[in-house]
Amino acid sequence: MISRSLLSSVKSSYPQNFPSLFHHPIATKISSLKPLSFFSSFSSYHQPTYTTSPPLFKLTHKDWLSPTEILKIFDNLKDPNSLISVLAQYSARKDYKPTEPLFTLLINKLAYAQDFDSIENIMEKLK
């Protein structure tokens, strides 16, 4: 965006070179704009809210998901309590493929959360 000071300096220095620029409706709008603080634009910015987190919506679509996409979904989950329910949702899909990296990720996240009962349940399903 052109600042007012730059516009006025160009206008005063070279009016003969750009006569149509200064009579254009955009130029008059620019001169009437108030300068914004750099941080004020960020303070009013809000992230869009989702009913489900962005990666989880992929589980409800019928598109086939690659093992890498599944790992990203589970890796982005912040709540360890939701891991089991998301795993159940994923295992109900037609493209469900239990992979070693997926279960390693799940067990590590559950161990970090000290949810050893869920780890035992997963281990029983793997047998």
C-alpha angles and dihedrals in degrees: 000000000000114000121226093243092053091046093049092047091051090045094052095041101044111018092140093056098052109029096148093049094067096049094048116112091237092057091054090048091050093052091052095051120107117230115253126221113244093234097043091070090057096045092060094045115105129187113239113256121235128203086222125020113270098255094045094062087070089068091061094051120089093228116116114255124215120227088251091056090049091051090051091051093052093040091055093053108107099183111073090199090066094055095085095047092047089048089053090050091049094046090056091061123099091233094054111141118171106219132185094238090052095052092042089055092047094048092047092050093046091047090051088053089045092236096148095160090062090048090054091049091052091048090052091053090050094056 
